[in-house]
Amino acid sequence: MDLFRWIATGLRDNLASRPQTPADSRLRVSNLTRNTVLATCMEVADTAAKRNKGLLGRDCLAPGEGLWIRPCESVHTFFMRFPIDLIYLDRKNRIRKLVSALPPWRLSACLMAHSILELPSGTIRETRTQRGDTLDFSPASSTEESSA
């Protein structure tokens, strides 16, 4: 097998083994450490187009909604219309950093993060979420999606 074909096969197999989220799926996000629910209707931004758009163009995030950006280690709130809470996660879904009520026109980063949750402002405080907590992601039930 030539070198090009060997590299291409390895890349294809690596991409195929990554867990894929269905295009329109929503997730329920639970804090296992605190036994609380952070979101019941979490969208996933796991493509370049979805990550680039993020929450731009929205007027707010309703309670229970959010956006999980992966992979990602920094975000901006330029052109946004409302503040958000940020939760930075490592590859094992442990919280590395928290940012509460980040207003529009700001930058935030955590170089040790693998992904970021964008949540309605106040979610971190209401759920008593802290650095070091572990989060769990599961499919949202259809009743949770329709109520959020």
C-alpha positions as CSV (number, residue, x, y, z in Angstrom):
1,M,0.0,0.0,0.0
2,D,1.5,3.4,-0.9
3,L,2.0,6.1,1.7
4,F,-0.9,8.3,0.4
5,R,-3.4,5.5,0.5
6,W,-2.2,4.5,4.0
7,I,-2.7,8.0,5.4
8,A,-6.1,8.4,3.7
9,T,-7.3,5.1,5.2
10,G,-6.1,6.1,8.6
11,L,-7.8,9.5,8.4
12,R,-11.1,7.9,7.2
13,D,-11.0,5.3,10.0
14,N,-10.3,8.0,12.6
15,L,-13.2,10.2,11.4
16,A,-15.5,7.2,11.2
17,S,-14.8,6.2,14.8
18,R,-15.7,9.6,16.3
19,P,-19.1,9.7,17.9
20,Q,-21.5,11.5,15.6
21,T,-24.5,13.5,16.7
22,P,-27.5,13.3,14.4
23,A,-28.0,16.7,12.7
24,D,-31.2,17.8,14.5
25,S,-30.7,16.0,17.8
26,R,-31.0,17.7,21.2
27,L,-29.3,16.7,24.4
28,R,-30.1,16.8,28.1
29,V,-27.1,18.0,30.1
30,S,-26.9,16.9,33.7
31,N,-24.3,17.8,36.4
32,L,-23.5,14.4,37.9
33,T,-21.6,15.9,40.8
34,R,-24.4,18.2,42.0
35,N,-27.4,16.1,40.7
36,T,-28.8,19.1,38.7
37,V,-29.9,19.6,35.1
38,L,-28.2,22.4,33.2
39,A,-30.1,22.0,29.9
40,T,-33.0,19.9,28.6
41,C,-32.7,21.1,25.0
42,M,-29.0,21.5,24.2
43,E,-28.1,22.0,20.5
44,V,-24.7,20.7,19.3
45,A,-22.4,22.8,17.1
46,D,-19.9,20.2,15.8
47,T,-19.4,21.4,12.3
48,A,-17.5,24.5,11.1
49,A,-20.7,26.1,9.9
50,K,-22.5,25.6,13.2
51,R,-19.5,26.7,15.3
52,N,-19.1,29.9,13.2
53,K,-22.8,30.8,13.6
54,G,-23.1,29.9,17.2
55,L,-25.9,31.9,18.9
56,L,-25.6,34.9,16.5
57,G,-29.0,36.2,15.3
58,R,-30.9,35.0,18.4
59,D,-32.6,37.4,20.8
60,C,-32.2,35.1,23.8
61,L,-31.7,31.6,25.2
62,A,-34.8,30.3,27.0
63,P,-34.3,28.4,30.3
64,G,-33.2,24.8,29.4
65,E,-31.7,25.7,26.1
66,G,-28.0,26.0,25.2
67,L,-25.3,25.3,22.6
68,W,-22.5,22.8,23.0
69,I,-19.6,23.8,20.8
70,R,-17.1,21.1,20.1
71,P,-14.2,21.1,19.6
72,C,-13.7,24.7,20.9
73,E,-11.5,26.5,23.4
74,S,-12.5,30.1,23.0
75,V,-15.6,32.1,22.1
76,H,-16.6,35.7,21.4
77,T,-19.9,37.5,22.0
78,F,-19.4,40.1,19.3
79,F,-22.8,41.1,17.8
80,M,-24.7,39.1,20.4
81,R,-27.8,40.7,22.0
82,F,-27.7,39.1,25.5
83,P,-25.2,37.8,28.1
84,I,-24.5,34.1,28.5
85,D,-22.9,31.7,30.9
86,L,-20.0,29.6,29.6
87,I,-18.8,26.2,30.9
88,Y,-15.5,25.0,29.5
89,L,-15.1,21.2,29.5
90,D,-12.2,18.8,29.0
91,R,-12.4,15.6,26.9
92,K,-13.9,13.7,29.9
93,N,-16.6,16.3,30.4
94,R,-15.1,17.7,33.6
95,I,-15.5,21.4,34.1
96,R,-12.2,23.3,33.6
97,K,-13.5,26.9,33.8
98,L,-16.8,28.8,34.4
99,V,-17.8,32.3,33.2
100,S,-21.0,33.8,34.4
101,A,-23.1,36.4,32.6
102,L,-20.5,37.2,29.8
103,P,-21.9,40.3,28.2
104,P,-21.9,41.1,24.4
105,W,-18.7,42.3,22.8
106,R,-16.3,40.2,24.9
107,L,-13.8,37.3,24.4
108,S,-13.3,34.3,26.6
109,A,-10.9,31.4,26.4
110,C,-9.6,28.3,28.2
111,L,-6.7,26.7,26.4
112,M,-7.1,23.5,28.4
113,A,-10.7,23.1,27.2
114,H,-12.0,20.7,24.5
115,S,-15.6,22.0,24.3
116,I,-17.8,24.8,25.6
117,L,-21.4,25.0,26.7
118,E,-23.2,28.3,26.1
119,L,-26.2,28.6,28.5
120,P,-28.7,31.3,29.6
121,S,-27.2,33.8,32.0
122,G,-27.8,32.6,35.6
123,T,-27.6,28.8,34.8
124,I,-24.3,28.4,36.6
125,R,-25.6,30.1,39.8
126,E,-29.0,28.4,39.8
127,T,-27.5,24.9,39.4
128,R,-24.6,25.5,41.8
129,T,-22.2,24.3,39.2
130,Q,-18.5,24.4,40.1
131,R,-15.1,23.8,38.5
132,G,-14.2,20.1,38.7
133,D,-17.8,18.9,38.4
134,T,-18.6,16.2,35.8
135,L,-21.3,16.6,33.2
136,D,-23.4,13.9,31.4
137,F,-25.0,14.2,28.0
138,S,-28.0,12.1,27.0
139,P,-30.7,12.3,24.4
140,A,-33.4,14.8,25.3
141,S,-36.9,13.3,25.4
142,S,-39.4,14.6,22.9
143,T,-41.5,16.1,25.7
144,E,-38.5,18.1,27.0
145,E,-37.7,19.4,23.5
146,S,-41.3,20.6,22.9
147,S,-41.5,22.3,26.3
148,A,-38.1,24.2,25.9
